Amino acid sequence: MKLQLIDGWHRAWKLASVWVFGLVTVFPDIYDAIAAMGWMDELPEPAKWSIRGLGALGVVARVLKSRRKPPC
């Protein structure tokens, strides 16, 4: 098996998907920290569900987008 880098690999930090996966990776820790500080208790219920919903939609959108790409 030959390993080959894609063109422009050194600019990967600019891609939105890299940032999304990074945020999804640290989101549980951030969420726990915010909840431990009591900030989540101060938010109105619709705001809490909006934040959770946007996070879930972002992950679903990324998965669906990756499935539509033709295999290399």
N, CA, C and O atoms as a Tripos MOL2 file, in Angstrom:
@<TRIPOS>MOLECULE
protein
  288   287    72     0     0
PROTEIN
NO_CHARGES

@<TRIPOS>ATOM
      1 N           0.8360   -1.1650    0.0000 N.3       1 MET1
      2 CA          0.0000    0.0000    0.0000 C.3       1 MET1
      3 C           0.8880    1.2370    0.0000 C.2       1 MET1
      4 O           1.7900    1.3720    0.8260 O.2       1 MET1
      5 N           0.6160    2.1310   -0.9350 N.am      2 LYS2
      6 CA          1.4040    3.3490   -1.0490 C.3       2 LYS2
      7 C           0.6380    4.5130   -0.4300 C.2       2 LYS2
      8 O          -0.5270    4.7420   -0.7560 O.2       2 LYS2
      9 N           1.2930    5.2400    0.4550 N.am      3 LEU3
     10 CA          0.6850    6.3930    1.1050 C.3       3 LEU3
     11 C           0.9820    7.6360    0.2790 C.2       3 LEU3
     12 O           2.1360    7.9250   -0.0370 O.2       3 LEU3
     13 N          -0.0680    8.3630   -0.0660 N.am      4 GLN4
     14 CA          0.1110    9.5560   -0.8800 C.3       4 GLN4
     15 C          -0.7350   10.6870   -0.2910 C.2       4 GLN4
     16 O          -1.9230   10.5080   -0.0200 O.2       4 GLN4
     17 N          -0.1220   11.8350   -0.1000 N.am      5 LEU5
     18 CA         -0.8320   12.9830    0.4360 C.3       5 LEU5
     19 C          -1.6350   13.6730   -0.6650 C.2       5 LEU5
     20 O          -1.2560   13.6500   -1.8350 O.2       5 LEU5
     21 N          -2.7340   14.2780   -0.2740 N.am      6 ILE6
     22 CA         -3.5380   15.0050   -1.2430 C.3       6 ILE6
     23 C          -2.9120   16.3740   -1.5090 C.2       6 ILE6
     24 O          -2.1400   16.8810   -0.6950 O.2       6 ILE6
     25 N          -3.2480   16.9580   -2.6400 N.am      7 ASP7
     26 CA         -2.7410   18.2860   -2.9580 C.3       7 ASP7
     27 C          -3.2610   19.2920   -1.9440 C.2       7 ASP7
     28 O          -4.4260   19.2430   -1.5510 O.2       7 ASP7
     29 N          -2.4090   20.1870   -1.5320 N.am      8 GLY8
     30 CA         -2.7980   21.2310   -0.5880 C.3       8 GLY8
     31 C          -2.9710   20.7480    0.8340 C.2       8 GLY8
     32 O          -3.6810   21.3900    1.6080 O.2       8 GLY8
     33 N          -2.3460   19.6320    1.2150 N.am      9 TRP9
     34 CA         -2.5250   19.0810    2.5550 C.3       9 TRP9
     35 C          -2.0620   20.0390    3.6470 C.2       9 TRP9
     36 O          -2.5800   20.0100    4.7630 O.2       9 TRP9
     37 N          -1.0880   20.8860    3.3250 N.am     10 HIS10
     38 CA         -0.5640   21.8060    4.3400 C.3      10 HIS10
     39 C          -1.5380   22.9400    4.6550 C.2      10 HIS10
     40 O          -1.3120   23.7020    5.5950 O.2      10 HIS10
     41 N          -2.6040   23.0580    3.8930 N.am     11 ARG11
     42 CA         -3.6310   24.0730    4.1590 C.3      11 ARG11
     43 C          -4.8840   23.4660    4.7700 C.2      11 ARG11
     44 O          -5.9450   24.0910    4.7430 O.2      11 ARG11
     45 N          -4.7840   22.2760    5.3130 N.am     12 ALA12
     46 CA         -5.9520   21.5720    5.8530 C.3      12 ALA12
     47 C          -6.6030   22.3210    7.0040 C.2      12 ALA12
     48 O          -7.8100   22.2000    7.2150 O.2      12 ALA12
     49 N          -5.8310   23.0850    7.7440 N.am     13 TRP13
     50 CA         -6.4030   23.8170    8.8860 C.3      13 TRP13
     51 C          -7.4370   24.8350    8.4370 C.2      13 TRP13
     52 O          -8.2410   25.2860    9.2530 O.2      13 TRP13
     53 N          -7.4410   25.2150    7.1500 N.am     14 LYS14
     54 CA         -8.4160   26.1740    6.6290 C.3      14 LYS14
     55 C          -9.7540   25.5280    6.3050 C.2      14 LYS14
     56 O         -10.7510   26.2360    6.1630 O.2      14 LYS14
     57 N          -9.8060   24.2170    6.1830 N.am     15 LEU15
     58 CA        -11.0350   23.5340    5.7920 C.3      15 LEU15
     59 C         -12.0420   23.5260    6.9370 C.2      15 LEU15
     60 O         -11.6950   23.2850    8.0930 O.2      15 LEU15
     61 N         -13.2770   23.7920    6.5920 N.am     16 ALA16
     62 CA        -14.3360   23.8410    7.6080 C.3      16 ALA16
     63 C         -14.5200   22.4890    8.2850 C.2      16 ALA16
     64 O         -14.7910   22.4280    9.4850 O.2      16 ALA16
     65 N         -14.3760   21.4120    7.5320 N.am     17 SER17
     66 CA        -14.5890   20.0920    8.1250 C.3      17 SER17
     67 C         -13.5680   19.7850    9.2170 C.2      17 SER17
     68 O         -13.8930   19.1070   10.1920 O.2      17 SER17
     69 N         -12.3600   20.2670    9.0680 N.am     18 VAL18
     70 CA        -11.3410   20.0660   10.0950 C.3      18 VAL18
     71 C         -11.7600   20.7740   11.3800 C.2      18 VAL18
     72 O         -11.6420   20.2180   12.4720 O.2      18 VAL18
     73 N         -12.2500   22.0000   11.2400 N.am     19 TRP19
     74 CA        -12.7000   22.7500   12.4150 C.3      19 TRP19
     75 C         -13.9180   22.1090   13.0440 C.2      19 TRP19
     76 O         -14.0270   22.0540   14.2680 O.2      19 TRP19
     77 N         -14.8380   21.6200   12.2210 N.am     20 VAL20
     78 CA        -16.0460   20.9790   12.7540 C.3      20 VAL20
     79 C         -15.6770   19.7350   13.5470 C.2      20 VAL20
     80 O         -16.1660   19.5410   14.6600 O.2      20 VAL20
     81 N         -14.8180   18.8900   12.9860 N.am     21 PHE21
     82 CA        -14.4200   17.6920   13.7010 C.3      21 PHE21
     83 C         -13.6570   18.0350   14.9800 C.2      21 PHE21
     84 O         -13.8040   17.3500   15.9920 O.2      21 PHE21
     85 N         -12.8530   19.0790   14.9400 N.am     22 GLY22
     86 CA        -12.1490   19.5090   16.1370 C.3      22 GLY22
     87 C         -13.1120   19.9630   17.2210 C.2      22 GLY22
     88 O         -12.9460   19.6180   18.3910 O.2      22 GLY22
     89 N         -14.1200   20.7380   16.8320 N.am     23 LEU23
     90 CA        -15.1080   21.2020   17.8030 C.3      23 LEU23
     91 C         -15.9640   20.0560   18.3260 C.2      23 LEU23
     92 O         -16.2970   20.0230   19.5100 O.2      23 LEU23
     93 N         -16.3230   19.1190   17.4590 N.am     24 VAL24
     94 CA        -17.1030   17.9650   17.8980 C.3      24 VAL24
     95 C         -16.2920   17.1320   18.8840 C.2      24 VAL24
     96 O         -16.8420   16.5610   19.8260 O.2      24 VAL24
     97 N         -14.9930   17.0670   18.6640 N.am     25 THR25
     98 CA        -14.1320   16.2920   19.5470 C.3      25 THR25
     99 C         -14.0620   16.8930   20.9530 C.2      25 THR25
    100 O         -14.1000   16.1610   21.9420 O.2      25 THR25
    101 N         -13.9590   18.2140   21.0440 N.am     26 VAL26
    102 CA        -13.8300   18.8450   22.3510 C.3      26 VAL26
    103 C         -15.1710   19.2860   22.9350 C.2      26 VAL26
    104 O         -15.2250   19.7280   24.0830 O.2      26 VAL26
    105 N         -16.2550   19.1720   22.1620 N.am     27 PHE27
    106 CA        -17.5480   19.6500   22.6230 C.3      27 PHE27
    107 C         -18.0170   19.0090   23.9290 C.2      27 PHE27
    108 O         -18.5030   19.7300   24.8000 O.2      27 PHE27
    109 N         -17.8950   17.6960   24.1090 N.am     28 PRO28
    110 CA        -18.3470   17.1130   25.3930 C.3      28 PRO28
    111 C         -17.6370   17.7180   26.6020 C.2      28 PRO28
    112 O         -18.2640   17.9600   27.6330 O.2      28 PRO28
    113 N         -16.3350   17.9610   26.4800 N.am     29 ASP29
    114 CA        -15.5940   18.5490   27.5940 C.3      29 ASP29
    115 C         -16.0240   19.9930   27.8420 C.2      29 ASP29
    116 O         -16.1720   20.4150   28.9890 O.2      29 ASP29
    117 N         -16.2220   20.7420   26.7650 N.am     30 ILE30
    118 CA        -16.6680   22.1270   26.9060 C.3      30 ILE30
    119 C         -18.0670   22.1660   27.5130 C.2      30 ILE30
    120 O         -18.3490   22.9690   28.4040 O.2      30 ILE30
    121 N         -18.9310   21.2970   27.0230 N.am     31 TYR31
    122 CA        -20.3060   21.2380   27.5280 C.3      31 TYR31
    123 C         -20.3250   20.9050   29.0220 C.2      31 TYR31
    124 O         -21.0580   21.5250   29.7930 O.2      31 TYR31
    125 N         -19.5110   19.9200   29.4240 N.am     32 ASP32
    126 CA        -19.4330   19.5510   30.8480 C.3      32 ASP32
    127 C         -18.9040   20.7000   31.6960 C.2      32 ASP32
    128 O         -19.3910   20.9340   32.8020 O.2      32 ASP32
    129 N         -17.9100   21.4150   31.1810 N.am     33 ALA33
    130 CA        -17.3440   22.5360   31.9290 C.3      33 ALA33
    131 C         -18.3690   23.6520   32.0930 C.2      33 ALA33
    132 O         -18.4870   24.2330   33.1720 O.2      33 ALA33
    133 N         -19.1050   23.9520   31.0370 N.am     34 ILE34
    134 CA        -20.1310   25.0000   31.1160 C.3      34 ILE34
    135 C         -21.2480   24.5830   32.0720 C.2      34 ILE34
    136 O         -21.7480   25.3960   32.8500 O.2      34 ILE34
    137 N         -21.6270   23.3150   32.0040 N.am     35 ALA35
    138 CA        -22.6740   22.8260   32.9080 C.3      35 ALA35
    139 C         -22.1960   22.8610   34.3620 C.2      35 ALA35
    140 O         -22.9690   23.1880   35.2620 O.2      35 ALA35
    141 N         -20.9210   22.5240   34.5920 N.am     36 ALA36
    142 CA        -20.3800   22.5300   35.9540 C.3      36 ALA36
    143 C         -20.3260   23.9430   36.5290 C.2      36 ALA36
    144 O         -20.4770   24.1300   37.7360 O.2      36 ALA36
    145 N         -20.1120   24.9370   35.6690 N.am     37 MET37
    146 CA        -20.0690   26.3300   36.1310 C.3      37 MET37
    147 C         -21.4660   26.8940   36.3680 C.2      37 MET37
    148 O         -21.6120   27.9680   36.9510 O.2      37 MET37
    149 N         -22.4960   26.1690   35.9160 N.am     38 GLY38
    150 CA        -23.8580   26.6190   36.1300 C.3      38 GLY38
    151 C         -24.3880   27.5410   35.0530 C.2      38 GLY38
    152 O         -25.4910   28.0730   35.1840 O.2      38 GLY38
    153 N         -23.6260   27.7390   33.9930 N.am     39 TRP39
    154 CA        -24.0620   28.6370   32.9180 C.3      39 TRP39
    155 C         -25.2480   28.0770   32.1540 C.2      39 TRP39
    156 O         -26.0920   28.8320   31.6700 O.2      39 TRP39
    157 N         -25.3150   26.7580   32.0450 N.am     40 MET40
    158 CA        -26.4320   26.1500   31.3120 C.3      40 MET40
    159 C         -27.7460   26.3690   32.0480 C.2      40 MET40
    160 O         -28.8030   26.4470   31.4210 O.2      40 MET40
    161 N         -27.6890   26.4690   33.3690 N.am     41 ASP41
    162 CA        -28.8990   26.7050   34.1520 C.3      41 ASP41
    163 C         -29.4770   28.0910   33.8990 C.2      41 ASP41
    164 O         -30.6800   28.3050   34.0470 O.2      41 ASP41
    165 N         -28.6180   29.0290   33.5170 N.am     42 GLU42
    166 CA        -29.0570   30.4000   33.2840 C.3      42 GLU42
    167 C         -29.6720   30.6030   31.9000 C.2      42 GLU42
    168 O         -30.3980   31.5720   31.6770 O.2      42 GLU42
    169 N         -29.3860   29.7050   30.9870 N.am     43 LEU43
    170 CA        -29.9350   29.8340   29.6260 C.3      43 LEU43
    171 C         -31.4000   29.4300   29.6040 C.2      43 LEU43
    172 O         -31.8020   28.5100   30.3170 O.2      43 LEU43
    173 N         -32.2010   30.1090   28.7930 N.am     44 PRO44
    174 CA        -33.5820   29.6520   28.6330 C.3      44 PRO44
    175 C         -33.6210   28.3110   27.8910 C.2      44 PRO44
    176 O         -32.7180   27.9910   27.1180 O.2      44 PRO44
    177 N         -34.6520   27.5550   28.1320 N.am     45 GLU45
    178 CA        -34.7640   26.2080   27.5490 C.3      45 GLU45
    179 C         -34.6690   26.2020   26.0170 C.2      45 GLU45
    180 O         -33.9870   25.3340   25.4710 O.2      45 GLU45
    181 N         -35.3200   27.1310   25.2960 N.am     46 PRO46
    182 CA        -35.1780   27.1220   23.8390 C.3      46 PRO46
    183 C         -33.7350   27.3170   23.3620 C.2      46 PRO46
    184 O         -33.3380   26.7580   22.3400 O.2      46 PRO46
    185 N         -32.9560   28.1040   24.0970 N.am     47 ALA47
    186 CA        -31.5570   28.3060   23.7160 C.3      47 ALA47
    187 C         -30.7590   27.0220   23.8870 C.2      47 ALA47
    188 O         -29.9030   26.7080   23.0600 O.2      47 ALA47
    189 N         -31.0340   26.2840   24.9460 N.am     48 LYS48
    190 CA        -30.3370   25.0130   25.1620 C.3      48 LYS48
    191 C         -30.6120   24.0470   24.0220 C.2      48 LYS48
    192 O         -29.6980   23.4150   23.4920 O.2      48 LYS48
    193 N         -31.8970   23.9390   23.6480 N.am     49 TRP49
    194 CA        -32.2440   23.0100   22.5750 C.3      49 TRP49
    195 C         -31.7300   23.4820   21.2250 C.2      49 TRP49
    196 O         -31.4290   22.6610   20.3580 O.2      49 TRP49
    197 N         -31.6270   24.7750   21.0350 N.am     50 SER50
    198 CA        -31.0700   25.3110   19.7890 C.3      50 SER50
    199 C         -29.5930   24.9510   19.6660 C.2      50 SER50
    200 O         -29.1330   24.5410   18.6000 O.2      50 SER50
    201 N         -28.8590   25.1050   20.7570 N.am     51 ILE51
    202 CA        -27.4310   24.7720   20.7490 C.3      51 ILE51
    203 C         -27.2400   23.2800   20.4730 C.2      51 ILE51
    204 O         -26.4050   22.8970   19.6540 O.2      51 ILE51
    205 N         -28.0020   22.4570   21.1480 N.am     52 ARG52
    206 CA        -27.8850   21.0050   20.9450 C.3      52 ARG52
    207 C         -28.2920   20.6190   19.5290 C.2      52 ARG52
    208 O         -27.6490   19.7790   18.9000 O.2      52 ARG52
    209 N         -29.3540   21.2280   19.0330 N.am     53 GLY53
    210 CA        -29.8330   20.9170   17.6900 C.3      53 GLY53
    211 C         -28.8480   21.3280   16.6160 C.2      53 GLY53
    212 O         -28.6270   20.5790   15.6650 O.2      53 GLY53
    213 N         -28.2480   22.5070   16.7480 N.am     54 LEU54
    214 CA        -27.2630   22.9530   15.7640 C.3      54 LEU54
    215 C         -26.0370   22.0460   15.7590 C.2      54 LEU54
    216 O         -25.4790   21.7530   14.7020 O.2      54 LEU54
    217 N         -25.6290   21.6130   16.9180 N.am     55 GLY55
    218 CA        -24.4980   20.6870   16.9860 C.3      55 GLY55
    219 C         -24.8000   19.3690   16.2910 C.2      55 GLY55
    220 O         -23.9750   18.8450   15.5430 O.2      55 GLY55
    221 N         -25.9850   18.8410   16.5440 N.am     56 ALA56
    222 CA        -26.3730   17.5700   15.9160 C.3      56 ALA56
    223 C         -26.5340   17.7330   14.4080 C.2      56 ALA56
    224 O         -26.1030   16.8670   13.6460 O.2      56 ALA56
    225 N         -27.1480   18.8310   13.9670 N.am     57 LEU57
    226 CA        -27.3100   19.0630   12.5340 C.3      57 LEU57
    227 C         -25.9660   19.2010   11.8270 C.2      57 LEU57
    228 O         -25.8040   18.7410   10.6970 O.2      57 LEU57
    229 N         -25.0130   19.8290   12.4860 N.am     58 GLY58
    230 CA        -23.6830   19.9650   11.8970 C.3      58 GLY58
    231 C         -23.0080   18.6280   11.6700 C.2      58 GLY58
    232 O         -22.3860   18.4040   10.6310 O.2      58 GLY58
    233 N         -23.1330   17.7430   12.6430 N.am     59 VAL59
    234 CA        -22.5250   16.4190   12.4990 C.3      59 VAL59
    235 C         -23.2280   15.6250   11.4000 C.2      59 VAL59
    236 O         -22.5670   14.9860   10.5810 O.2      59 VAL59
    237 N         -24.5500   15.6610   11.3750 N.am     60 VAL60
    238 CA        -25.3110   14.9320   10.3520 C.3      60 VAL60
    239 C         -24.9870   15.4680    8.9650 C.2      60 VAL60
    240 O         -24.8070   14.6910    8.0270 O.2      60 VAL60
    241 N         -24.9100   16.7880    8.8260 N.am     61 ALA61
    242 CA        -24.5990   17.3840    7.5220 C.3      61 ALA61
    243 C         -23.2250   16.9450    7.0420 C.2      61 ALA61
    244 O         -23.0410   16.6670    5.8560 O.2      61 ALA61
    245 N         -22.2730   16.8800    7.9380 N.am     62 ARG62
    246 CA        -20.9150   16.4630    7.5490 C.3      62 ARG62
    247 C         -20.8940   15.0020    7.1110 C.2      62 ARG62
    248 O         -20.2250   14.6510    6.1390 O.2      62 ARG62
    249 N         -21.6190   14.1620    7.8240 N.am     63 VAL63
    250 CA        -21.6590   12.7400    7.4620 C.3      63 VAL63
    251 C         -22.3170   12.5680    6.0880 C.2      63 VAL63
    252 O         -21.8180   11.8180    5.2490 O.2      63 VAL63
    253 N         -23.4250   13.2550    5.8620 N.am     64 LEU64
    254 CA        -24.1010   13.1460    4.5710 C.3      64 LEU64
    255 C         -23.2400   13.6890    3.4400 C.2      64 LEU64
    256 O         -23.2190   13.1190    2.3500 O.2      64 LEU64
    257 N         -22.5400   14.7710    3.6850 N.am     65 LYS65
    258 CA        -21.6700   15.3400    2.6550 C.3      65 LYS65
    259 C         -20.5390   14.3770    2.3130 C.2      65 LYS65
    260 O         -20.1740   14.2390    1.1450 O.2      65 LYS65
    261 N         -19.9860   13.7160    3.3130 N.am     66 SER66
    262 CA        -18.8840   12.7870    3.0580 C.3      66 SER66
    263 C         -19.3670   11.5530    2.2930 C.2      66 SER66
    264 O         -18.5890   10.9510    1.5530 O.2      66 SER66
    265 N         -20.6110   11.1730    2.4540 N.am     67 ARG67
    266 CA        -21.1410   10.0210    1.7330 C.3      67 ARG67
    267 C         -21.3790   10.3400    0.2590 C.2      67 ARG67
    268 O         -21.3310    9.4360   -0.5750 O.2      67 ARG67
    269 N         -21.6320   11.5960   -0.0810 N.am     68 ARG68
    270 CA        -21.8870   11.9740   -1.4660 C.3      68 ARG68
    271 C         -20.6310   12.0830   -2.2910 C.2      68 ARG68
    272 O         -20.7000   12.0410   -3.5190 O.2      68 ARG68
    273 N         -19.4750   12.2250   -1.6510 N.am     69 LYS69
    274 CA        -18.2290   12.3520   -2.4050 C.3      69 LYS69
    275 C         -17.9060   11.0310   -3.1010 C.2      69 LYS69
    276 O         -18.0540    9.9640   -2.5070 O.2      69 LYS69
    277 N         -17.4730   11.0990   -4.3380 N.am     70 PRO70
    278 CA        -17.0690    9.8630   -5.0210 C.3      70 PRO70
    279 C         -15.7560    9.3560   -4.4280 C.2      70 PRO70
    280 O         -14.8890   10.1600   -4.0840 O.2      70 PRO70
    281 N         -15.5940    8.0440   -4.3030 N.am     71 PRO71
    282 CA        -14.3570    7.4940   -3.7590 C.3      71 PRO71
    283 C         -13.1760    7.7950   -4.6840 C.2      71 PRO71
    284 O         -13.3170    7.8080   -5.9070 O.2      71 PRO71
    285 N         -12.0290    8.0330   -4.0890 N.am     72 CYS72
    286 CA        -10.8340    8.3540   -4.8740 C.3      72 CYS72
    287 C         -10.1430    7.1100   -5.3440 C.2      72 CYS72
    288 O          -9.1180    7.1910   -6.0200 O.2      72 CYS72
@<TRIPOS>BOND
     1     1     2 1
     2     2     3 1
     3     3     4 2
     4     3     5 am
     5     5     6 1
     6     6     7 1
     7     7     8 2
     8     7     9 am
     9     9    10 1
    10    10    11 1
    11    11    12 2
    12    11    13 am
    13    13    14 1
    14    14    15 1
    15    15    16 2
    16    15    17 am
    17    17    18 1
    18    18    19 1
    19    19    20 2
    20    19    21 am
    21    21    22 1
    22    22    23 1
    23    23    24 2
    24    23    25 am
    25    25    26 1
    26    26    27 1
    27    27    28 2
    28    27    29 am
    29    29    30 1
    30    30    31 1
    31    31    32 2
    32    31    33 am
    33    33    34 1
    34    34    35 1
    35    35    36 2
    36    35    37 am
    37    37    38 1
    38    38    39 1
    39    39    40 2
    40    39    41 am
    41    41    42 1
    42    42    43 1
    43    43    44 2
    44    43    45 am
    45    45    46 1
    46    46    47 1
    47    47    48 2
    48    47    49 am
    49    49    50 1
    50    50    51 1
    51    51    52 2
    52    51    53 am
    53    53    54 1
    54    54    55 1
    55    55    56 2
    56    55    57 am
    57    57    58 1
    58    58    59 1
    59    59    60 2
    60    59    61 am
    61    61    62 1
    62    62    63 1
    63    63    64 2
    64    63    65 am
    65    65    66 1
    66    66    67 1
    67    67    68 2
    68    67    69 am
    69    69    70 1
    70    70    71 1
    71    71    72 2
    72    71    73 am
    73    73    74 1
    74    74    75 1
    75    75    76 2
    76    75    77 am
    77    77    78 1
    78    78    79 1
    79    79    80 2
    80    79    81 am
    81    81    82 1
    82    82    83 1
    83    83    84 2
    84    83    85 am
    85    85    86 1
    86    86    87 1
    87    87    88 2
    88    87    89 am
    89    89    90 1
    90    90    91 1
    91    91    92 2
    92    91    93 am
    93    93    94 1
    94    94    95 1
    95    95    96 2
    96    95    97 am
    97    97    98 1
    98    98    99 1
    99    99   100 2
   100    99   101 am
   101   101   102 1
   102   102   103 1
   103   103   104 2
   104   103   105 am
   105   105   106 1
   106   106   107 1
   107   107   108 2
   108   107   109 am
   109   109   110 1
   110   110   111 1
   111   111   112 2
   112   111   113 am
   113   113   114 1
   114   114   115 1
   115   115   116 2
   116   115   117 am
   117   117   118 1
   118   118   119 1
   119   119   120 2
   120   119   121 am
   121   121   122 1
   122   122   123 1
   123   123   124 2
   124   123   125 am
   125   125   126 1
   126   126   127 1
   127   127   128 2
   128   127   129 am
   129   129   130 1
   130   130   131 1
   131   131   132 2
   132   131   133 am
   133   133   134 1
   134   134   135 1
   135   135   136 2
   136   135   137 am
   137   137   138 1
   138   138   139 1
   139   139   140 2
   140   139   141 am
   141   141   142 1
   142   142   143 1
   143   143   144 2
   144   143   145 am
   145   145   146 1
   146   146   147 1
   147   147   148 2
   148   147   149 am
   149   149   150 1
   150   150   151 1
   151   151   152 2
   152   151   153 am
   153   153   154 1
   154   154   155 1
   155   155   156 2
   156   155   157 am
   157   157   158 1
   158   158   159 1
   159   159   160 2
   160   159   161 am
   161   161   162 1
   162   162   163 1
   163   163   164 2
   164   163   165 am
   165   165   166 1
   166   166   167 1
   167   167   168 2
   168   167   169 am
   169   169   170 1
   170   170   171 1
   171   171   172 2
   172   171   173 am
   173   173   174 1
   174   174   175 1
   175   175   176 2
   176   175   177 am
   177   177   178 1
   178   178   179 1
   179   179   180 2
   180   179   181 am
   181   181   182 1
   182   182   183 1
   183   183   184 2
   184   183   185 am
   185   185   186 1
   186   186   187 1
   187   187   188 2
   188   187   189 am
   189   189   190 1
   190   190   191 1
   191   191   192 2
   192   191   193 am
   193   193   194 1
   194   194   195 1
   195   195   196 2
   196   195   197 am
   197   197   198 1
   198   198   199 1
   199   199   200 2
   200   199   201 am
   201   201   202 1
   202   202   203 1
   203   203   204 2
   204   203   205 am
   205   205   206 1
   206   206   207 1
   207   207   208 2
   208   207   209 am
   209   209   210 1
   210   210   211 1
   211   211   212 2
   212   211   213 am
   213   213   214 1
   214   214   215 1
   215   215   216 2
   216   215   217 am
   217   217   218 1
   218   218   219 1
   219   219   220 2
   220   219   221 am
   221   221   222 1
   222   222   223 1
   223   223   224 2
   224   223   225 am
   225   225   226 1
   226   226   227 1
   227   227   228 2
   228   227   229 am
   229   229   230 1
   230   230   231 1
   231   231   232 2
   232   231   233 am
   233   233   234 1
   234   234   235 1
   235   235   236 2
   236   235   237 am
   237   237   238 1
   238   238   239 1
   239   239   240 2
   240   239   241 am
   241   241   242 1
   242   242   243 1
   243   243   244 2
   244   243   245 am
   245   245   246 1
   246   246   247 1
   247   247   248 2
   248   247   249 am
   249   249   250 1
   250   250   251 1
   251   251   252 2
   252   251   253 am
   253   253   254 1
   254   254   255 1
   255   255   256 2
   256   255   257 am
   257   257   258 1
   258   258   259 1
   259   259   260 2
   260   259   261 am
   261   261   262 1
   262   262   263 1
   263   263   264 2
   264   263   265 am
   265   265   266 1
   266   266   267 1
   267   267   268 2
   268   267   269 am
   269   269   270 1
   270   270   271 1
   271   271   272 2
   272   271   273 am
   273   273   274 1
   274   274   275 1
   275   275   276 2
   276   275   277 am
   277   277   278 1
   278   278   279 1
   279   279   280 2
   280   279   281 am
   281   281   282 1
   282   282   283 1
   283   283   284 2
   284   283   285 am
   285   285   286 1
   286   286   287 1
   287   287   288 2
@<TRIPOS>SUBSTRUCTURE
     1 MET1         2 RESIDUE 1 A MET
     2 LYS2         6 RESIDUE 1 A LYS
     3 LEU3        10 RESIDUE 1 A LEU
     4 GLN4        14 RESIDUE 1 A GLN
     5 LEU5        18 RESIDUE 1 A LEU
     6 ILE6        22 RESIDUE 1 A ILE
     7 ASP7        26 RESIDUE 1 A ASP
     8 GLY8        30 RESIDUE 1 A GLY
     9 TRP9        34 RESIDUE 1 A TRP
    10 HIS10       38 RESIDUE 1 A HIS
    11 ARG11       42 RESIDUE 1 A ARG
    12 ALA12       46 RESIDUE 1 A ALA
    13 TRP13       50 RESIDUE 1 A TRP
    14 LYS14       54 RESIDUE 1 A LYS
    15 LEU15       58 RESIDUE 1 A LEU
    16 ALA16       62 RESIDUE 1 A ALA
    17 SER17       66 RESIDUE 1 A SER
    18 VAL18       70 RESIDUE 1 A VAL
    19 TRP19       74 RESIDUE 1 A TRP
    20 VAL20       78 RESIDUE 1 A VAL
    21 PHE21       82 RESIDUE 1 A PHE
    22 GLY22       86 RESIDUE 1 A GLY
    23 LEU23       90 RESIDUE 1 A LEU
    24 VAL24       94 RESIDUE 1 A VAL
    25 THR25       98 RESIDUE 1 A THR
    26 VAL26      102 RESIDUE 1 A VAL
    27 PHE27      106 RESIDUE 1 A PHE
    28 PRO28      110 RESIDUE 1 A PRO
    29 ASP29      114 RESIDUE 1 A ASP
    30 ILE30      118 RESIDUE 1 A ILE
    31 TYR31      122 RESIDUE 1 A TYR
    32 ASP32      126 RESIDUE 1 A ASP
    33 ALA33      130 RESIDUE 1 A ALA
    34 ILE34      134 RESIDUE 1 A ILE
    35 ALA35      138 RESIDUE 1 A ALA
    36 ALA36      142 RESIDUE 1 A ALA
    37 MET37      146 RESIDUE 1 A MET
    38 GLY38      150 RESIDUE 1 A GLY
    39 TRP39      154 RESIDUE 1 A TRP
    40 MET40      158 RESIDUE 1 A MET
    41 ASP41      162 RESIDUE 1 A ASP
    42 GLU42      166 RESIDUE 1 A GLU
    43 LEU43      170 RESIDUE 1 A LEU
    44 PRO44      174 RESIDUE 1 A PRO
    45 GLU45      178 RESIDUE 1 A GLU
    46 PRO46      182 RESIDUE 1 A PRO
    47 ALA47      186 RESIDUE 1 A ALA
    48 LYS48      190 RESIDUE 1 A LYS
    49 TRP49      194 RESIDUE 1 A TRP
    50 SER50      198 RESIDUE 1 A SER
    51 ILE51      202 RESIDUE 1 A ILE
    52 ARG52      206 RESIDUE 1 A ARG
    53 GLY53      210 RESIDUE 1 A GLY
    54 LEU54      214 RESIDUE 1 A LEU
    55 GLY55      218 RESIDUE 1 A GLY
    56 ALA56      222 RESIDUE 1 A ALA
    57 LEU57      226 RESIDUE 1 A LEU
    58 GLY58      230 RESIDUE 1 A GLY
    59 VAL59      234 RESIDUE 1 A VAL
    60 VAL60      238 RESIDUE 1 A VAL
    61 ALA61      242 RESIDUE 1 A ALA
    62 ARG62      246 RESIDUE 1 A ARG
    63 VAL63      250 RESIDUE 1 A VAL
    64 LEU64      254 RESIDUE 1 A LEU
    65 LYS65      258 RESIDUE 1 A LYS
    66 SER66      262 RESIDUE 1 A SER
    67 ARG67      266 RESIDUE 1 A ARG
    68 ARG68      270 RESIDUE 1 A ARG
    69 LYS69      274 RESIDUE 1 A LYS
    70 PRO70      278 RESIDUE 1 A PRO
    71 PRO71      282 RESIDUE 1 A PRO
    72 CYS72      286 RESIDUE 1 A CYS
